[in-house]
Amino acid sequence: MTTQAARTSLQIHVGGTVDSATTVTGTTILHAGIEFLDAAAGSAAPLSGTVRFYADGVRIGEVVAEPLGMAALPWTPKASGEVMLSAEFLPDTLNHAGSIQEAAITVALPVVPDEIVPEKVVPASSTTQKTDLAATGANGSALMLGGSASILGAGLLALLFSRRRRNSTKRR
């Protein structure tokens, strides 16, 4: 019989290997390994309890710890950036003490083409844009008027010359 609860340590592993990943790019498995700090004190009762997993302080799941001291939870991050993962072991027996561990990871989710939103370009000054458009419109109108006047003048000259020619042939 022990006089105090056996202390435990908890280790978080991210991904499929024991080596913790530092970058997550999609759905992954969070592993928690629970060990007794003093093996003799830990053997007083079999390991039992639950492990709660948190991402940035928000609980993302809870699983029952296996008797050999392992717990696994599939996790899909919602956004890219730095994430602080933590796991908390809550023993079922008073013979064991709980433990908490944290691990900082980076989430680098791939860009999904359907989620790309084109950037809307906003001019620095809408007044400048209106002035530029007004100037372009005025210049365009002047050019059109000048072109129309040229065509009208050419038409009038052609009409005048054709009348003169007719008149000069009638007199002869």
BALOKOL-132331 format. One record per residue (C-alpha): residue number from 0; residue in three letters; x, y, z. Coordinates in Angstrom, 1 decimal. Example, Ala and Ser with C-alpha at 12.3 -4.5 7.8 and 13.67 -1.06 7.14 Angstrom:
0 ALA 12.3 -4.5 7.8 .
1 SER 13.7 -1.1 7.1 .
END
This chain:
0 MET 0.0 0.0 0.0 .
1 THR 1.3 3.5 -0.9 .
2 THR 0.9 6.5 1.3 .
3 GLN 0.6 8.9 -1.6 .
4 ALA -0.6 8.8 -5.2 .
5 ALA 2.0 7.6 -7.7 .
6 ARG 3.1 10.5 -9.9 .
7 THR 2.8 10.2 -13.7 .
8 SER 4.4 12.0 -16.6 .
9 LEU 2.6 12.6 -19.9 .
10 GLN 4.2 13.0 -23.3 .
11 ILE 2.4 14.3 -26.4 .
12 HIS 3.4 12.9 -29.8 .
13 VAL 2.0 14.2 -33.1 .
14 GLY 1.7 12.1 -36.2 .
15 GLY 2.4 8.4 -36.8 .
16 THR 5.8 8.2 -35.2 .
17 VAL 7.1 8.6 -31.6 .
18 ASP 9.1 11.6 -32.7 .
19 SER 6.8 14.6 -32.3 .
20 ALA 6.1 16.5 -35.6 .
21 THR 6.7 20.2 -35.5 .
22 THR 4.5 20.9 -38.5 .
23 VAL 1.0 19.5 -39.3 .
24 THR -0.4 19.7 -42.8 .
25 GLY -3.8 18.1 -42.3 .
26 THR -5.5 15.4 -40.3 .
27 THR -3.1 13.7 -37.9 .
28 ILE -3.1 11.5 -34.8 .
29 LEU -2.4 13.0 -31.4 .
30 HIS -0.7 10.4 -29.1 .
31 ALA -0.3 10.6 -25.4 .
32 GLY 2.1 8.4 -23.5 .
33 ILE 1.6 8.0 -19.8 .
34 GLU 4.5 6.8 -17.6 .
35 PHE 4.9 6.4 -13.8 .
36 LEU 7.8 8.5 -12.4 .
37 ASP 8.4 5.7 -9.9 .
38 ALA 7.7 2.3 -11.4 .
39 ALA 7.4 0.6 -8.0 .
40 ALA 4.8 3.1 -6.8 .
41 GLY 2.9 2.8 -10.1 .
42 SER 2.5 -0.9 -9.8 .
43 ALA 0.2 -0.5 -6.8 .
44 ALA -2.8 -0.4 -9.2 .
45 PRO -3.2 -0.9 -13.0 .
46 LEU -3.2 2.3 -15.0 .
47 SER -6.7 3.6 -15.8 .
48 GLY -8.2 6.9 -16.6 .
49 THR -8.9 9.3 -19.5 .
50 VAL -6.8 11.7 -21.5 .
51 ARG -8.2 15.1 -22.6 .
52 PHE -6.7 16.8 -25.6 .
53 TYR -6.7 20.6 -26.1 .
54 ALA -5.7 22.9 -28.9 .
55 ASP -5.1 26.5 -27.8 .
56 GLY -7.1 25.8 -24.7 .
57 VAL -10.2 24.4 -26.4 .
58 ARG -11.0 20.8 -25.7 .
59 ILE -10.9 18.8 -28.9 .
60 GLY -11.5 15.3 -27.5 .
61 GLU -11.3 12.8 -24.7 .
62 VAL -10.2 9.2 -24.9 .
63 VAL -9.8 6.3 -22.4 .
64 ALA -6.2 5.5 -21.7 .
65 GLU -5.1 2.0 -22.5 .
66 PRO -3.7 -0.1 -19.6 .
67 LEU -0.2 0.2 -21.2 .
68 GLY -0.4 4.0 -20.9 .
69 MET -1.3 5.1 -24.4 .
70 ALA -4.1 7.2 -25.8 .
71 ALA -4.7 8.3 -29.4 .
72 LEU -7.0 10.9 -30.9 .
73 PRO -7.5 11.8 -34.6 .
74 TRP -7.4 15.6 -35.1 .
75 THR -8.0 17.9 -38.0 .
76 PRO -6.8 21.5 -37.5 .
77 LYS -9.2 24.2 -38.6 .
78 ALA -6.7 26.9 -39.5 .
79 SER -3.0 27.5 -40.2 .
80 GLY -0.7 29.1 -37.6 .
81 GLU 0.9 28.3 -34.3 .
82 VAL -1.1 26.0 -32.1 .
83 MET -0.4 25.0 -28.5 .
84 LEU -1.5 21.4 -27.9 .
85 SER -1.9 20.1 -24.4 .
86 ALA -3.0 16.7 -22.9 .
87 GLU -4.3 16.0 -19.5 .
88 PHE -4.3 12.6 -17.8 .
89 LEU -7.2 12.1 -15.3 .
90 PRO -6.7 8.8 -13.4 .
91 ASP -9.6 6.7 -12.3 .
92 THR -7.9 5.6 -9.1 .
93 LEU -6.6 7.7 -6.2 .
94 ASN -3.4 5.6 -6.3 .
95 HIS -2.2 7.6 -9.4 .
96 ALA -1.7 11.3 -9.8 .
97 GLY -2.8 13.2 -12.9 .
98 SER -0.4 15.0 -15.2 .
99 ILE -0.4 17.6 -18.0 .
100 GLN 1.9 18.3 -20.8 .
101 GLU 2.0 21.0 -23.6 .
102 ALA 3.6 21.0 -27.0 .
103 ALA 3.8 23.9 -29.5 .
104 ILE 3.3 23.0 -33.2 .
105 THR 2.9 24.8 -36.5 .
106 VAL -0.2 24.0 -38.6 .
107 ALA 0.5 24.6 -42.4 .
108 LEU -2.7 23.6 -44.2 .
109 PRO -2.5 23.4 -48.0 .
110 VAL -4.4 26.1 -50.0 .
111 VAL -7.5 24.7 -51.5 .
112 PRO -8.1 26.2 -55.0 .
113 ASP -11.9 26.5 -54.4 .
114 GLU -11.2 28.7 -51.4 .
115 ILE -9.1 31.3 -53.2 .
116 VAL -10.9 34.6 -53.3 .
117 PRO -9.7 37.2 -55.8 .
118 GLU -8.5 40.4 -54.3 .
119 LYS -10.6 43.4 -55.0 .
120 VAL -8.5 46.3 -56.1 .
121 VAL -9.8 49.6 -54.7 .
122 PRO -8.3 52.8 -56.2 .
123 ALA -6.5 55.1 -53.8 .
124 SER -9.0 57.9 -54.5 .
125 SER -12.3 57.6 -56.1 .
126 THR -12.3 61.3 -56.9 .
127 THR -9.1 60.9 -58.9 .
128 GLN -10.7 58.0 -60.8 .
129 LYS -13.8 60.1 -61.6 .
130 THR -11.6 63.1 -62.7 .
131 ASP -9.5 60.8 -64.9 .
132 LEU -12.6 59.3 -66.5 .
133 ALA -14.2 62.7 -67.0 .
134 ALA -11.0 64.0 -68.7 .
135 THR -10.9 60.9 -70.9 .
136 GLY -14.5 61.4 -71.8 .
137 ALA -14.1 65.1 -72.6 .
138 ASN -11.0 64.4 -74.8 .
139 GLY -12.9 61.6 -76.5 .
140 SER -15.9 63.8 -77.1 .
141 ALA -13.6 66.6 -78.6 .
142 LEU -12.0 64.1 -80.9 .
143 MET -15.4 62.8 -82.0 .
144 LEU -16.7 66.3 -82.6 .
145 GLY -13.5 67.2 -84.6 .
146 GLY -13.9 64.0 -86.6 .
147 SER -17.6 64.7 -87.2 .
148 ALA -16.8 68.3 -88.3 .
149 SER -14.2 67.0 -90.8 .
150 ILE -16.6 64.5 -92.3 .
151 LEU -19.4 67.1 -92.4 .
152 GLY -17.1 69.7 -94.0 .
153 ALA -15.9 67.2 -96.6 .
154 GLY -19.5 66.3 -97.4 .
155 LEU -20.5 70.0 -97.8 .
156 LEU -17.5 70.6 -100.1 .
157 ALA -18.4 67.6 -102.2 .
158 LEU -22.0 68.8 -102.5 .
159 LEU -20.9 72.3 -103.4 .
160 PHE -18.5 71.1 -106.1 .
161 SER -21.0 68.8 -107.6 .
162 ARG -23.6 71.7 -107.9 .
163 ARG -21.0 74.0 -109.4 .
164 ARG -20.1 71.3 -111.9 .
165 ARG -23.7 70.8 -112.9 .
166 ASN -24.3 74.5 -113.2 .
167 SER -21.3 75.0 -115.3 .
168 THR -22.3 72.3 -117.7 .
169 LYS -25.9 73.7 -118.0 .
170 ARG -24.7 77.1 -119.1 .
171 ARG -22.7 75.7 -122.0 .
END
